[in-house]
Amino acid sequence: MKVLLIPREHIWAEVTDEQAERIRAAGATELVVTNDRKRILAEIRDADALIGELDEEMFEHAGQLRWVQSLSSGVDSMLFPAFVESDVILTSEKGLVGPHLADHAFGLLLALTRSIAWAARQRRWDNRLPMRRASRELSRLTAGIVGFGGTGSEVARRAHGFGMRILAIDPDVTERPDYVEALSQPERLIEMASNADVLFVCCPLTRDTYHLIDGDVFDAMPERSYVINVTRGPIIDLEALMAALDSGKLAGAGLDVTEPEPLPDDSPLWGYDNVIITPHTAGASQYRVGRVQNRVIENIGRLSRGEPLEGVIDKRKGY
């Protein structure tokens, strides 16, 4: 099996000799590691597996590709029609990134609810009393979770630890933990939003979720509520978000992702004191490289043995 591996700087930047040996031991008879575009287009012609991100030009050059392992949890940028309709298997970090995305989501929320962002910006002592008056405790607030996969379920675990009431929606309703009050279909989004003091966006970007969180959702939410997004920017209609902030309906927003990315320097979103924006850093973890390497090696072995792979994406659904 020939494996073509295209490193990603912020996930798996360099393949060590030890890692290369593990890949070969798992079943790769040939391993090519490169970021050179010309070489990628040449090597993919007889590659059986691609570890990295696939685009249309690469797919046109692929002659016998059987499997693509994305070095990312989101795969929306790879779902062009020819690839979706092909028999090539797509896997991702699905199920591996939830813990650190959920940590980041609560970091954003706590920075808003405990006036931490305010304090970090102003670096003064004389605003102590207004900061105390503005701070809110999370216990007994309601968390509404949009998407109950790996990230949403980890957000729910943390929300439970904070003593929050938990509601969630997901098109593929799975087993509901006892501490989640309701796990419903997406058709109940507005109903859930009407109860959500904090709305966590934890779903992938698909045709169904583009601008899913729009003006109707914000209108339904309680006064002085919050929205947190750590998955994909275009899931939120930013114009509707700014309108909800301008009206005072929302108390704040925590965004690790935006539309577009990077967010332009002249975007009015930067001007809101009650909006915290991090530059798509929620995916960072000291464990991430090890997790994705283990998945790659496990899946190479499984492909060699003809076994089902881990983290398989339904290309038509987009997750």
C-alpha positions in Angstrom: 0.0 0.0 0.0 1.4 3.4 -1.0 0.6 6.2 1.5 1.0 9.9 0.6 1.2 12.0 3.7 0.8 15.8 3.5 1.7 17.4 6.8 -0.3 20.3 8.3 1.7 22.8 10.3 -0.8 23.3 13.1 -1.7 19.6 13.5 1.1 17.3 12.3 3.9 19.4 11.1 6.7 16.9 10.9 6.9 13.1 10.5 9.6 11.7 12.6 11.6 8.5 11.8 9.8 6.7 14.6 6.4 7.7 13.3 7.3 6.7 9.7 8.4 3.3 11.0 5.1 2.8 12.8 3.3 3.7 9.6 5.3 1.2 7.6 4.8 -1.5 10.3 1.0 -0.9 10.1 1.0 -1.9 6.4 2.4 0.9 4.3 4.8 -0.6 1.8 5.7 2.9 0.5 5.5 6.2 2.4 5.8 9.6 0.7 5.8 12.7 2.9 5.7 16.0 1.1 4.2 19.5 1.0 5.5 20.2 -2.5 2.5 20.7 -4.8 4.2 19.4 -8.0 5.3 16.3 -6.2 1.9 15.7 -4.6 0.2 15.7 -8.0 2.8 13.2 -9.3 2.8 10.9 -6.3 -1.0 10.7 -5.9 -1.3 9.0 -9.3 -0.5 5.6 -7.8 -1.2 6.3 -4.1 -3.7 4.0 -2.3 -4.1 6.3 0.7 -3.8 10.1 1.3 -3.2 11.5 4.7 -4.0 15.2 4.5 -6.4 17.5 2.7 -7.8 16.6 -0.8 -8.8 19.1 -3.5 -10.3 18.7 -6.9 -7.1 18.9 -8.9 -5.5 16.2 -6.7 -8.5 14.0 -7.1 -8.3 14.4 -10.9 -4.7 13.1 -10.7 -5.5 10.2 -8.4 -5.5 6.8 -10.2 -6.1 4.2 -7.5 -7.0 6.1 -4.4 -9.0 4.1 -1.9 -8.9 6.1 1.3 -8.4 9.7 2.5 -7.7 10.5 6.1 -8.3 14.2 6.9 -5.9 15.8 9.3 -8.9 17.8 10.6 -12.3 17.2 12.2 -14.2 19.3 9.7 -14.3 18.1 6.2 -16.6 20.6 4.5 -13.9 22.0 2.2 -13.3 18.5 0.7 -16.8 17.6 -0.2 -16.8 18.4 -3.9 -19.2 16.4 -6.1 -16.7 14.0 -7.8 -15.2 12.9 -4.4 -18.6 12.6 -2.7 -19.9 10.4 -5.5 -16.8 8.2 -5.5 -16.2 5.0 -3.6 -13.1 6.5 -1.9 -13.5 6.2 1.9 -13.1 9.5 3.9 -12.1 9.4 7.6 -11.3 12.3 9.9 -10.5 13.2 13.5 -14.2 12.6 14.2 -14.6 11.8 17.9 -11.1 12.9 18.8 -11.4 16.7 19.1 -14.4 17.1 21.5 -12.5 17.5 24.8 -10.4 20.5 23.7 -13.1 22.2 21.8 -15.4 21.9 24.8 -12.7 23.3 27.1 -12.4 26.3 24.7 -16.1 26.8 24.6 -16.3 27.1 28.4 -13.2 29.3 28.4 -15.0 31.7 26.1 -18.2 31.5 28.1 -16.5 32.1 31.5 -14.5 35.0 30.1 -17.9 36.6 29.3 -19.9 35.6 32.4 -17.2 36.3 35.0 -16.1 39.6 33.5 -12.6 38.1 32.8 -12.4 39.6 29.3 -13.4 43.0 30.6 -10.7 42.8 33.3 -8.0 41.7 30.9 -8.8 44.5 28.5 -8.9 47.4 31.1 -6.3 46.3 33.7 -7.8 48.6 36.3 -9.0 48.1 39.9 -11.6 50.9 40.0 -14.1 49.0 37.8 -14.4 46.2 40.5 -18.0 47.0 41.5 -19.5 47.1 38.0 -17.7 43.9 37.1 -19.1 42.2 40.1 -22.6 43.4 39.2 -22.2 42.1 35.7 -20.9 38.6 36.6 -23.2 35.6 36.4 -23.1 32.1 37.9 -23.6 29.2 35.5 -25.5 26.9 37.8 -29.2 26.7 37.0 -28.8 28.4 33.6 -29.9 26.4 30.6 -27.4 25.2 28.0 -28.8 24.6 24.5 -26.4 22.4 22.5 -26.7 22.4 18.7 -25.1 19.1 17.6 -24.6 16.2 20.0 -21.6 14.5 18.5 -18.1 14.4 20.0 -18.0 18.1 20.7 -21.6 18.5 21.9 -21.4 15.6 24.2 -18.2 16.9 25.8 -19.8 20.3 26.2 -22.7 18.6 27.9 -20.4 16.9 30.4 -18.8 20.2 31.3 -22.2 21.9 31.5 -23.4 19.2 33.9 -20.3 19.8 36.1 -21.3 23.5 36.3 -24.8 22.5 37.4 -26.5 23.7 34.2 -29.8 22.4 32.8 -29.0 20.8 29.4 -31.0 20.6 26.2 -29.6 19.4 22.9 -30.6 18.7 19.2 -29.0 16.4 16.7 -30.3 14.8 13.5 -28.8 11.5 14.5 -30.3 11.2 18.0 -28.1 8.9 20.0 -28.4 7.6 23.5 -29.2 10.4 25.9 -27.1 10.7 29.1 -29.2 11.0 32.3 -28.0 14.5 32.9 -29.3 15.7 29.5 -32.9 16.7 29.9 -33.9 16.4 26.2 -32.1 15.3 23.0 -34.3 16.2 20.1 -34.4 16.5 16.3 -33.2 19.8 14.7 -36.9 20.7 14.0 -37.0 21.7 17.6 -34.2 24.3 17.4 -36.4 27.3 18.0 -38.1 25.6 20.9 -34.7 24.8 22.4 -33.3 28.3 21.7 -36.3 29.8 23.6 -35.0 28.1 26.7 -31.3 28.5 26.2 -29.4 31.0 28.4 -26.3 29.8 26.5 -26.5 28.4 23.0 -23.4 26.3 22.1 -22.8 25.7 18.4 -21.2 22.2 18.2 -22.3 20.9 14.8 -20.4 20.5 11.5 -20.9 22.8 8.5 -23.2 21.2 6.0 -25.9 22.5 3.6 -28.4 22.1 6.4 -26.4 24.0 9.0 -25.3 27.0 6.9 -26.6 30.1 8.7 -28.7 27.7 10.8 -28.3 30.2 13.7 -30.1 33.2 12.3 -32.4 36.0 13.3 -35.3 33.7 14.2 -33.1 31.8 16.6 -31.7 34.9 18.3 -35.3 36.3 18.5 -36.4 33.2 20.3 -33.6 33.2 22.9 -34.1 34.7 26.4 -33.0 38.2 27.1 -29.4 38.6 28.0 -28.3 35.2 26.7 -25.1 34.1 25.1 -23.9 32.2 22.0 -20.7 30.2 21.8 -19.3 28.8 18.5 -16.3 26.5 18.3 -17.0 24.5 15.1 -17.6 26.5 11.9 -18.2 30.2 11.4 -20.8 30.1 8.6 -23.2 28.2 10.9 -24.0 31.6 12.4 -25.4 34.4 10.3 -23.1 37.2 11.5 -25.4 40.0 10.4 -28.2 38.5 12.5 -25.7 38.1 15.4 -24.7 41.7 15.3 -28.3 42.8 15.2 -29.0 40.7 18.3 -26.0 42.3 20.0 -27.0 45.8 19.0 -30.6 45.3 20.3 -29.3 44.1 23.7 -31.0 40.7 23.2 -27.7 38.9 23.6 -25.4 39.6 26.6 -22.4 38.4 24.6 -20.9 36.0 22.1 -17.8 33.9 22.2 -16.5 32.9 18.7 -13.5 30.8 17.8 -14.7 30.7 14.2 -16.1 33.4 11.9 -17.3 34.0 8.4 -15.0 34.7 6.6 -11.7 33.6 8.1 -9.5 35.3 8.9 -12.0 38.0 10.0 -11.0 41.3 8.3 -9.4 43.9 10.4 -12.2 46.3 9.5 -15.0 43.9 10.5 -17.5 45.7 12.9 -17.5 42.5 15.0 -14.1 43.5 16.5 -15.7 46.6 18.0 -18.1 44.8 20.4 -16.8 44.8 24.0 -19.1 41.8 24.7 -17.7 39.7 21.9 -14.7 37.5 22.4 -13.0 36.3 19.2 -10.1 33.8 19.2 -8.4 33.1 15.9 -9.6 29.5 15.3 -7.4 28.1 18.1 -10.0 25.8 19.8 -8.5 22.9 18.0 -5.2 23.1 19.9 -4.3 20.4 22.4 -1.1 18.9 23.7 -2.7 15.5 22.9 -3.9 16.2 19.4 -0.9 15.1 17.4 -0.7 11.8 19.3 -4.4 11.1 18.8 -4.4 11.8 15.0 -1.2 9.8 14.6 -2.7 6.8 16.4 -5.9 7.1 14.2 -3.8 7.2 11.0 -1.7 4.1 12.0 -4.8 2.2 13.2 -6.6 2.9 9.9 -3.7 1.9 7.8 -3.7 -1.4 9.6 -7.4 -1.8 9.2 -7.3 -0.9 5.5 -4.6 -3.5 5.0 -6.7 -6.2 6.7 -9.9 -5.2 5.0 -11.5 -4.1 8.3 -13.9 -1.1 8.8 -12.0 2.1 9.5 -12.4 4.5 12.4 -13.8 8.0 12.1 -15.6 7.3 8.8 -17.5 10.3 7.3 -20.8 9.9 5.5 -19.7 12.2 2.5 -23.3 12.9 1.5 -24.3 14.0 5.0 -21.0 15.8 5.6 -20.2 14.3 8.9 
